[in-house]
Amino acid sequence: MTAAGGAVPLEEAAPARRAGWRETARDFARRRPLGAAGAAVIGLMALVAAAAPVLAPYDPLAPDYGAMLARPDAAHWLGTDAFGRDVLSRLVYGPRTALTVGLVAALVGATVGAVIGVASAYFGGAVDLLVERVMDVFLSFPLIILALAVVAVLGHGVGNVVLAITVPMIPRCGRVIRSSALAIRRAAYVDAARAAGFSRRRIILRHMLPNVMAPYLIMLTAFMGQAILLETSLSFLGLGVAEPTPAWGLMLKGAAVDFAETAPWLALAPGLAISLAVFAFNLFGDSLRDALDPRLRTQ
Amino acid sequence: MLRPLAALGALLTVVVALSSAHAEETPRRGGELVFVVPSEPPSYDGHREETFGTMHPIAPFYSLLLRIDPTDPKGARIGGDVAESWTISRDHRTYTFKIRKGITFHGGQPLTARDVKASYDHIIFPPEGVASSRKAAYLAFASVAAPDDRTVVFRLKWPSAAALALLASPWNFIYSADRLRQDPHWYETHVDGTGPFVFVEHVKGSHVLGKRNPKYFRPGLPYLDGFRATFVKAASAQIAAIRGERAVTQFRGITPGEREQLEKALGDRVRFQESPWDCTNWIGVNHEKKPFDDKRVRRALTLAIDRWEMSRALSKITIVRDVAGVQVPGTEFATPPAELEKLAGYGRDIEKSRAEARRLLKAAGVPEGFAFTLKNRAIAHPYEPVGVYLIDQWRRIGLNVTQEMIEPAAYFTVLRGGDYEVALDFQCGYLVEPDLDLYKFQSASVSDANYARYQDPALDDLYQKQSRATDKGARIRFVRAFEKRLVDEEAHYLTTLQWHRIIAHLRQLHGWYVTPSHYVNQQLETVWLGD
């Protein structure tokens, strides 16, 4: 059957098929190769963390006092640390701490920040004013200072480190999401939801929050990199996770500093790993922002 | 012909040595001594505290009754400080001290025997609610009296060989009787002494500043105009401060690796002084927490530790060195290695020890993979390496141990409050003397420094017996029995290693000697800065 005259065929009139995730990923990789490289590195880190027991040549906690501070060789590709522990094995287990802390802190920080930001935009008035002033107080402290203060009050340990990183992220995400949510608040479908008598909770969570997903995802990826950097910074300062946990920040302190001149490999490998991880998250986050920002989408 | 030449050579050597010694001993006045302190004072009260974090920045503000002579490199000669002279009764139970005239507190009031009595009452017989960390060492002391302004009399319950050493404690700052009467806690938060330097300020997290006391009772001293004790927690930053010549020294001690770094970087601009160190890390096991109330579990913990390998390995990377019992190895009351090896955890066959440890844990009902936390002091050396080593040793008997680092200022609060299962503790003495080294381990009701929170009258009895023993052989026997009960039979407290002290200082620093204790020679009045 052929279409008569200028009529549009029925198939063509149907809404365009949604692209699958593979297609989207392929498109993202083609348009944003740097972002894709970042994503690949993140994926590789996650894979290494998951497969650490298989990949690590040695137990990362097992010392070998006969091979303390051994130079890189065939037995220990990246050398050993002051306790004779294999640096490569500790490096392979390292992302477990970095990714766990980074993921949990970024996820919780961005999500709580998004909910607060949307709620603040929705209610407006005195609520918005109060929430924003509280946010201002938190935003007035640099990220690391606020994290240090939280650890100083709560003490050390993985749980407290996650909390220390999460707390400073909430106002940062809240502020960005609020600005997006302010526009949505006046959208017709929100008015319609309100007129239909939906509860505030339903309007915020079901109608507004899904529509700020783009800035949320951008913030989330940006926070992951920052969270990893904060976790390693706190561990380096002796305020994060404690020895003998294999963690990149911990690998940079202690003997790595004491023996920086005679055993530079102690600091080199974890230092490069941290830089690469943060670089990868930043590349991916930037590309994601470009891909999701309508103003940049055509570029 | 050769003999006169040799004699002439020897004479010349002596002359050269004497003239260089004389040059060394010609002090120069002025300047500010900047030194780094790796920990901050939990309080300013020397009677209460046990940390160099208090001693190093605060000791220069105070005088003592007696003190370890700062010009004695062995750190063992006792001399008078505010005491001008003293006599000991024939029965060795009465010590009478004459106090110097003309000493004044920085606040202006004169120092009298009444102040010395009040200070020692605060140490030996503290009022309810006042912590005195070393009061358990003074069990032999019955009373302190000040019959007149210049006389102090100590009466003992029994003759004690350690009496003079106890009265020369660098912790026993002389406080004002009036201030103590008004508030026995005043000195925890304020400073007012009669020492060579006057307190200027303490900026928390930054520094303590002291200036020369122009009314100091030793004529011509101190040489320095003042000092700045800068708090730097990170070991790398401490070394960087000395390396960058922003600080002259750090009086606690550095690691062999740090020594190597400074030697390479500064060449002949840096000097090193070394000494055995009267300090040991002890493992405090909280007897009030299950399953650590069971001595089988405590014995298992000590049996798991290979101390000989620990010594070989950790001495290369941190400030610990010798395997020891309750006394510094090689000293007169120390247990010889062959006998030490018979105690739990000192055996050379570590596999046999660990098999016994596993059996004991099983018998005590402790399951494989049992988890607990080792609370440790957040000072890099030697706490962190020792903690890492211990965790690995306990892992080898099926225990799952995590480490929690506690900020130095909060560390004693945790220990005193019993808020831990197992913690890395320490015992450092200012003189090697059983009374001073063992008082800590008496029952918690006797010793404020017993953080393992046990009561053991049999151990207390052994302490008293060794303290009262007038015969050296008998005293050795009691010290050994005390040691066996403490670390083996009851395993109340578990030993790790004796420390080794290395001090690095810029060559400008003169008039200061390293000793086996990092608590003595800290009044700094003999210190001066040269080129």
Interface residues (C-beta under 8 A of the other chain):
Chain A: L61 A62 P63 Y65 M68 A82 F83 G84 A152 G155 H156 G157 L237 G238 A242 E243 P244 T245 G254 A255 V257 D258 F259 A260 E261 T262
Chain B: K233 A234 A235 S236 T255 G257 E258 E260 Q261 K264 E309 R312 A313 K316 I317 N376 A378 A380 E384 P385 G387 V388 Y389 I391 D392 R395 T402 Q403 E404 M405 I406 E407
